[in-house]
């Protein structure tokens, strides 16, 4: 399985951030996406679906134990309608953080992009 590494686009306090292009989605089950050094409570995802007639399912994978004591609640699956974008998050560390400090994501199709936004703590 190939893993696409994602990085944060930090939001800027009292300023602006031009919409980043994002990273192209990769499709499960053969590929997934990982955000190393994740801060779930400060993480918001912008997932776009550029297809013209098919919805996609974007999944935030449940964490492992430890540190995710609420991982038993399972994955978070969000439907992104064709031609739209969804903002997903922020998240709970206790449900979604992996033992290596990352978060994992999967998509049902490759027709779209993901931007990982980091909310600043000093706002």
N, C-alpha and C positions, 0 to 999 in steps of 0.2 A: 504494500500500500504506500503510495506517495503522499507526503504531507506537505502542504503549502504553508509556509511561515507567514504570518500576518504581523504587521507593526501598527502601533498607535499613530493616529493623527491627533495631536493634543489641541483641545480647544483653548483659546487664549482669553484670560480674564480681561474684561473691560475692553475688548477688541473684537476682531472678526477672524474667521478662517474661511478662505475660499474653498468651495466644495472640492475635495480631492477626487481624483478619477476612481480610486478604489482598486481592489485586486479582483481579477476575474474569478468567479466561482469555479470550484472543481466538484465533480459529482461522486457521491458515495455509491456503492460500497468500496470501490477501489481506491478512492482518494478522499482526503479530509483536509481540514485547515486547523492550524494551531496558533494560539497567541501565547508566546512565552512571556514569563514575568507578568502575568495578568493581575490586574487589580479589579476584580469583578464589580465591586460597588461603585467604581468610577468609570465603568465601561458601558458605552452605548454603541450598538451596531446599526449601521445604515445598510440595508440589503435591498438591492434593486433587482427587478425581473424585467429583462429587455425583450422577452418573448412576446409575440403578438397574439397568442391564443392559448397558452398553457400556464397554469399556476405552478409555482415551485414550492417545495417544503424545505424550510431552513431549520436545522436542528442544532440547538445548543446541548452538547452532551453532558449528562450528569457527571459529577466528579467521582473520585474514588476515595476510599476511606483509609487512613486519614488524608486530608483534613476535612473532607466534605461529609460532615455528619448527617446532613439532610439529603444525601445523594439518592436515598431510597425513594424520594419523590419522583425520580426519573428524569428523562430528557425533557426539554422544552421545545416543542415543534410548532413553528409558526408558518402559516400559509401566506405566501407573497403572491398576490394576484398579478396576472400578466400586465405589463406596461406600468407597474407601480413601484413604489419604494416603501419599506417599512422601517421604522426605528424600533429597535429591540433592546431592552435593558433599561436601567442598570440591573445587575445580578447579585445574588447572594453567594459569598464565598463558600458558605456551608452547604451549598447544593451543587455548585458548578466547578469548583477549583480542583484540579488534578494534583496528585501528590508531588509532581515536579514543579508546581507553581504555574502551570499553564491552564488554558481553557481550550476545549476542542469543539469544532463545528463541522457539520455536514450539510450538503445541499443535494436535492434530488435531481437537479439539472445544472448545466453550465451556462445557462442564459441569463447572466447578470453579473453583479459585482458586489463586493463587500468593502465597506470602509469602517474601521474600528476607531471610534472617537473616545478620547480620554477626557473626562470632566475634571477640571482643576480643583484641587482641594481648598484653595484659598478664595472661594467665591461664596 
